[in-house]
Amino acid sequence: MIIGACTIRLHLPGNQSLKGKRGRLKPILARLPKEFNLAAAETGLQDVWQSAEIGLVTVSNDAGLAQSLLEKSVRWIEANNPDVEVVDYQIELR
């Protein structure tokens, strides 16, 4: 069994409140599991207005498939959320 985890650091330019931040992250976090069959949650930087850290996790029997799925999910965030900038991401397989 392979567990793939991805930590993504986001920049939310122009955001002025935590409420605004949650409003921008909520649709992303709701859509990712539907698109890619993985778990998604905000994992860090909860009190910072213009930055966010989200975590994605998937389980597979193939390391290549897990890696590919997580990379596709990062590209999906970049392509479908022009108001959110992916600053950095890290994928870890176990």
Summary of the structure (lengths in Angstrom):
residues: 94
radius of gyration: 13.0
end to end distance: 8.3
largest distance: 42.4
contacts: 272
relative contact order: 0.34
helix: 39%
strand: 37%
